[in-house]
Amino acid sequence: MTQALIDLEKECNVKNGYQIEEPFTKFGWTFFNIQLSEDLVDIIEKSGMMKGALGYRIGEQLTNFVGHYLESKGSNVRIKKIDYG
C-alpha cells in the first residue's frame, strides 16, 4: 500500500502528500488512519482522476477513488473514510 501511495504522489507531483498513523488491531483486523495533504487532494480533485468515482460528496468520491487506486496497485485494503486537510 505504501508503494501505491508513493506512486499517487508521483502522478500528482506532490511531496509529503500523505501520512500513515500507527496501526492498531481490533476484532482480529489491523486498522490504520491515512491523512492526505490538501495539495494532494486538490490535484486529485482538479485533475479529473476521480471521474467516475461514486459518491454524492467530494469525501465519498475521494474515498472510492483512493480505494480503487490502491486495489489497482495490488493493495488488499478497504477504506472507510479519508481525512484530508
C-alpha positions in Angstrom: 0.0 0.0 0.0 2.8 2.4 0.8 4.2 2.0 -2.8 0.8 2.7 -4.2 0.6 6.0 -2.2 4.1 6.9 -3.4 3.0 6.2 -7.0 0.0 8.5 -6.4 2.3 11.3 -5.1 4.5 10.9 -8.2 1.5 11.0 -10.6 0.3 14.2 -8.8 3.8 15.7 -8.5 3.3 16.2 -4.7 5.8 15.6 -1.9 4.6 14.6 1.6 1.1 14.0 0.3 0.1 11.5 2.9 0.7 10.4 6.4 0.0 6.9 7.8 -0.6 6.7 11.5 0.3 3.7 13.7 -1.7 0.6 13.0 -3.9 -0.9 15.7 -5.7 -4.2 15.9 -9.4 -4.7 16.7 -11.5 -7.8 16.3 -8.6 -9.6 14.6 -8.2 -7.0 11.9 -5.5 -4.4 11.5 -6.6 -0.8 11.1 -4.7 2.4 10.5 -5.5 6.0 9.6 -4.3 7.8 6.5 -4.3 11.5 6.2 -4.0 13.1 2.7 -2.5 16.6 2.3 -4.6 19.4 1.0 -2.2 19.7 -2.0 -2.7 16.0 -3.0 -6.5 16.2 -2.6 -6.6 19.4 -4.6 -4.7 17.9 -7.5 -6.7 14.7 -7.5 -9.9 16.7 -7.5 -8.9 19.1 -10.2 -7.1 16.7 -12.5 -10.1 14.6 -13.3 -8.6 11.5 -11.8 -11.8 10.9 -9.8 -14.0 10.9 -12.9 -16.5 8.0 -12.5 -15.9 7.7 -8.7 -19.1 7.0 -6.9 -20.5 9.3 -4.3 -22.5 12.4 -3.8 -20.0 14.4 -1.9 -16.3 15.0 -2.6 -15.3 13.0 0.5 -17.2 9.9 -0.7 -15.8 10.3 -4.2 -12.3 10.6 -2.8 -12.7 7.6 -0.6 -13.9 5.5 -3.5 -11.2 6.8 -5.9 -8.3 6.1 -3.4 -9.7 2.7 -2.5 -9.9 1.7 -6.2 -6.5 3.2 -6.9 -4.9 1.2 -4.1 -6.6 -2.0 -5.2 -5.4 -1.4 -8.8 -1.9 -1.3 -7.4 -2.3 -4.6 -5.6 -3.2 -3.4 -2.2 -5.8 -5.5 -0.4 -7.5 -2.8 1.6 -10.9 -1.4 2.4 -11.3 2.3 3.2 -14.0 3.6 5.5 -13.3 7.3 5.1 -10.4 9.6 4.2 -9.4 12.6 6.2 -7.7 15.4 4.4 -6.5 18.9 5.2 
